[in-house]
Amino acid sequence: MISNFLSEEEKMIVAAHELGHIILHRSQLKMAPMQDDTLYNMTDNTEYQANLFAADLLINDEEIEDMVQNEDLDYFGLCSSLNATPELMSFKLYSLTKRGQAYHMPMEIQSNFLAK
């Protein structure tokens, strides 16, 4: 269930995050239901993996590669252009970095971003 208090963009992020759990953590879900009350958690491995999954699902690698070439576009402009929250974009850049690409991480991720 996704909260009706979230924006449409936030609902998409939550849905992608939960899909990540279904795909990546199926065996854990069979043992006990998961309850997420924070998004963008960097300390819990399953949450971290679900966040990376959501970022990779919702943000296209090639679009970022094209846009970072524009020197006039700052981090928040990149987020706005791709209709991504700064927190989700941070996970995407972490994912790209883990895959060997170099991107500057401009902010810390707030784990309570969608707690409403």
C-alpha positions in Angstrom: 0.0 0.0 0.0 1.3 3.4 -0.9 0.3 6.5 1.0 -2.1 8.9 -0.8 -0.3 11.8 0.9 2.6 11.3 -1.5 3.0 13.1 -4.8 2.8 11.1 -8.0 6.6 11.3 -8.3 7.0 10.0 -4.8 4.5 7.2 -5.4 6.5 6.1 -8.4 9.7 6.0 -6.3 8.0 4.0 -3.5 6.5 1.5 -6.1 10.0 1.0 -7.8 11.6 0.6 -4.3 9.0 -2.1 -3.3 9.4 -3.8 -6.7 13.1 -4.0 -5.9 12.3 -5.8 -2.7 10.0 -8.2 -4.5 12.7 -9.0 -7.1 15.8 -8.9 -4.9 14.5 -10.1 -1.6 11.9 -12.7 -2.4 13.2 -15.3 0.0 13.1 -12.8 2.9 9.5 -11.8 2.0 8.4 -15.4 2.3 9.6 -15.6 5.9 8.1 -12.3 7.1 6.5 -9.2 5.6 8.7 -6.2 5.3 7.6 -2.8 6.6 9.3 0.2 5.2 8.9 3.5 7.1 11.9 5.2 5.7 13.2 5.5 2.2 16.7 6.1 1.1 18.1 4.2 4.1 21.9 3.8 3.7 22.5 1.6 6.7 20.3 -1.4 6.0 21.6 -3.5 3.1 18.2 -4.7 1.8 16.9 -1.1 1.8 20.1 0.1 0.1 19.7 -2.5 -2.6 16.0 -1.6 -3.1 16.9 2.1 -3.4 19.6 1.3 -6.0 17.1 -0.8 -7.9 14.6 2.0 -7.9 17.1 4.6 -9.1 18.3 2.3 -11.9 14.7 1.5 -12.9 13.5 5.1 -13.0 16.5 7.0 -14.3 18.2 6.2 -17.6 22.0 6.0 -17.6 22.3 7.6 -21.0 20.2 10.6 -20.1 22.5 11.4 -17.2 25.6 10.9 -19.4 24.2 13.3 -22.0 23.1 15.9 -19.4 26.3 16.0 -17.3 28.1 17.3 -20.4 26.2 20.5 -20.0 28.4 22.7 -17.8 25.6 25.2 -17.2 23.5 22.5 -15.5 24.1 22.0 -11.8 23.1 19.0 -9.7 19.6 20.3 -8.9 19.1 21.3 -12.5 20.0 17.7 -13.5 17.4 16.4 -11.0 14.8 18.8 -12.3 15.5 18.0 -15.9 15.1 14.3 -15.3 12.2 14.7 -12.9 14.1 12.9 -10.1 14.4 13.8 -6.4 17.9 14.8 -5.3 17.9 11.7 -3.0 16.9 9.3 -5.9 19.6 11.0 -8.1 22.2 10.4 -5.4 21.4 6.7 -5.5 21.6 6.7 -9.3 25.0 8.4 -9.1 26.1 5.9 -6.5 25.0 3.1 -8.8 26.9 4.6 -11.8 30.0 5.0 -9.6 29.8 1.4 -8.5 29.8 0.5 -12.2 33.0 2.4 -12.8 31.8 5.9 -13.8 33.0 8.9 -11.9 30.4 11.3 -10.6 30.6 13.9 -7.8 28.2 13.2 -5.0 26.8 16.6 -4.0 24.7 15.7 -0.9 24.1 13.2 1.8 20.9 11.2 1.4 18.2 11.8 4.0 16.5 8.5 5.0 13.3 10.1 6.2 12.7 12.0 2.9 9.3 10.4 2.3 8.2 10.1 5.9 4.9 11.9 5.9 
